[in-house]
Amino acid sequence: FDLSDFIGQSIILIFSNTSKRNNNLYLDNINIFEYQAAPIATFNTSSVGVCVGENVDFNDESEVLAGTYSWDFGSSASPATATTAGPHNVSWDAPGTYTVSLELTNPYGQDTYTQVIEVEEEPLADFTYEHLNNDGVVDFINNSTGGVSYLWDFGDGGTSTEAMPTHP
């Protein structure tokens, strides 16, 4: 049966015997409380792979209200920690693999959720070119570091996404 109307009150329950032999059971001073649960920590991120100095947004999506929030973004992060639900905008000043954690605590328990963030060195664009003969074709030699995709714009309307393109 539903006792939600009596939350915060003390009640007495009487269990009656159906055999009518005067052996009823009385329970008194029963306190009715609203059920509370331990938190279930979870969050989402705007990205799990970024370059040094690039920002990632962390948004709390935890179930059940927490009493305390404890975020740990890693020693190279700015900010390195936080104690509010967020959202939090975080960047790292060194490349590496960082495990971000959110620990929630309330009077009914504790839970922790983690997510790995990969921070890469910022790419550096660099190239040289060779013009081997008089046919007008130029070979571009890609000396870039840290790149995973490329977009070449040759200035005449021509483009390429190859790592080491040629262009007439």
C-alpha positions as CSV (number, residue, x, y, z in Angstrom):
1,F,0.0,0.0,0.0
2,D,1.0,3.6,-0.6
3,L,2.2,5.5,2.4
4,S,3.6,8.5,0.5
5,D,1.0,10.8,2.1
6,F,2.7,10.2,5.5
7,I,6.3,11.0,4.5
8,G,8.1,12.7,7.4
9,Q,5.5,11.5,9.9
10,S,5.4,8.8,12.5
11,I,2.5,6.3,12.3
12,I,1.1,3.3,14.1
13,L,0.1,0.1,12.1
14,I,-2.4,-2.4,13.5
15,F,-2.5,-5.9,12.1
16,S,-5.8,-7.5,13.0
17,N,-6.3,-11.2,13.4
18,T,-9.1,-12.5,11.3
19,S,-9.8,-15.4,13.7
20,K,-11.2,-13.0,16.3
21,R,-9.1,-14.4,19.2
22,N,-7.8,-11.0,20.5
23,N,-4.2,-11.5,19.4
24,N,-3.8,-8.3,17.4
25,L,-0.3,-7.1,16.6
26,Y,0.5,-3.4,17.1
27,L,3.5,-1.6,15.6
28,D,4.1,2.0,16.6
29,N,6.6,4.7,16.0
30,I,7.2,3.7,12.5
31,N,8.9,6.6,10.6
32,I,8.0,7.0,6.9
33,F,10.8,8.3,4.7
34,E,11.0,9.0,1.0
35,Y,13.2,6.5,-0.6
36,Q,16.5,7.9,-1.7
37,A,19.1,6.2,-3.9
38,A,22.8,6.3,-4.4
39,P,23.9,8.4,-7.3
40,I,24.7,6.9,-10.7
41,A,27.6,9.0,-12.2
42,T,27.8,9.6,-16.0
43,F,28.7,12.5,-18.3
44,N,29.1,13.3,-21.9
45,T,31.9,15.1,-23.7
46,S,32.0,17.2,-26.8
47,S,35.0,15.2,-28.1
48,V,37.3,12.3,-26.9
49,G,40.2,13.3,-29.1
50,V,41.6,16.9,-29.3
51,C,44.8,18.8,-29.9
52,V,46.8,20.5,-27.2
53,G,45.0,23.7,-26.2
54,E,41.7,22.7,-27.8
55,N,38.6,22.7,-25.5
56,V,36.4,19.8,-24.5
57,D,33.0,20.4,-22.8
58,F,31.9,18.0,-20.0
59,N,28.2,17.8,-19.2
60,D,26.9,15.9,-16.1
61,E,24.2,13.4,-17.0
62,S,24.1,11.6,-13.7
63,E,21.0,9.9,-12.3
64,V,19.8,10.8,-8.7
65,L,21.0,14.0,-7.1
66,A,24.5,14.0,-5.7
67,G,25.5,15.8,-2.5
68,T,29.1,16.3,-3.7
69,Y,30.7,16.4,-7.2
70,S,34.4,15.7,-7.6
71,W,35.8,16.0,-11.2
72,D,39.4,15.1,-12.0
73,F,40.5,16.2,-15.5
74,G,44.2,15.4,-15.0
75,S,47.3,17.3,-14.0
76,S,47.9,18.9,-17.4
77,A,44.3,20.2,-17.6
78,S,42.9,23.6,-17.1
79,P,41.0,23.4,-14.8
80,A,42.5,20.3,-13.3
81,T,39.5,19.7,-10.9
82,A,36.0,20.9,-10.3
83,T,33.4,20.5,-7.5
84,T,30.2,21.5,-9.3
85,A,27.9,19.7,-11.7
86,G,29.1,21.8,-14.6
87,P,29.1,22.1,-17.5
88,H,32.9,22.4,-17.6
89,N,35.1,23.6,-20.4
90,V,38.5,22.0,-20.2
91,S,41.8,22.1,-22.2
92,W,45.2,20.3,-21.8
93,D,48.6,21.9,-22.2
94,A,50.5,18.6,-23.0
95,P,49.8,15.7,-25.2
96,G,48.9,12.4,-23.7
97,T,46.1,10.0,-22.7
98,Y,44.0,11.4,-19.8
99,T,41.4,9.5,-17.8
100,V,38.7,12.0,-16.7
101,S,36.7,11.0,-13.7
102,L,33.5,12.2,-12.0
103,E,32.9,10.9,-8.5
104,L,29.4,11.6,-7.0
105,T,28.6,11.1,-3.3
106,N,25.3,11.5,-1.4
107,P,24.1,10.1,2.0
108,Y,23.0,6.9,0.2
109,G,26.2,6.0,-1.6
110,Q,29.0,6.9,-4.0
111,D,29.6,6.2,-7.7
112,T,32.5,7.0,-10.2
113,Y,32.4,7.3,-14.0
114,T,35.5,7.7,-16.2
115,Q,36.2,8.6,-19.8
116,V,39.5,8.5,-21.7
117,I,40.5,11.7,-23.6
118,E,43.3,11.5,-26.2
119,V,45.3,14.8,-26.5
120,E,47.5,15.1,-29.5
121,E,50.3,17.5,-30.4
122,E,49.0,20.3,-32.6
123,P,49.8,19.6,-36.3
124,L,52.6,21.6,-38.0
125,A,52.2,22.2,-41.7
126,D,55.4,22.1,-43.8
127,F,56.2,21.1,-47.4
128,T,58.8,21.5,-50.2
129,Y,58.2,21.0,-53.9
130,E,60.1,19.7,-56.9
131,H,59.7,20.7,-60.5
132,L,61.5,17.9,-62.3
133,N,60.9,18.7,-66.0
134,N,59.2,21.3,-68.2
135,D,55.8,19.6,-68.4
136,G,54.4,22.0,-65.7
137,V,53.8,19.2,-63.1
138,V,54.9,20.0,-59.6
139,D,55.5,17.3,-57.0
140,F,54.7,18.4,-53.4
141,I,56.7,16.7,-50.6
142,N,54.7,16.8,-47.3
143,N,57.1,17.4,-44.3
144,S,54.2,18.1,-41.9
145,T,53.9,16.5,-38.5
146,G,50.9,15.5,-36.5
147,G,48.5,15.7,-39.4
148,V,45.8,13.0,-40.0
149,S,44.1,14.6,-43.0
150,Y,45.2,17.1,-45.6
151,L,43.7,19.8,-47.8
152,W,45.9,21.4,-50.3
153,D,44.8,24.6,-52.0
154,F,47.0,25.4,-55.0
155,G,45.7,29.0,-55.5
156,D,44.4,28.4,-59.0
157,G,41.1,26.7,-58.0
158,G,42.8,23.3,-57.8
159,T,42.8,21.3,-54.5
160,S,43.8,17.9,-53.2
161,T,43.4,15.8,-50.1
162,E,46.3,13.5,-50.8
163,A,49.2,13.5,-48.4
164,M,51.8,14.2,-51.2
165,P,50.0,15.5,-54.3
166,T,51.1,16.6,-57.7
167,H,49.6,19.5,-59.5
168,P,49.9,20.7,-63.1
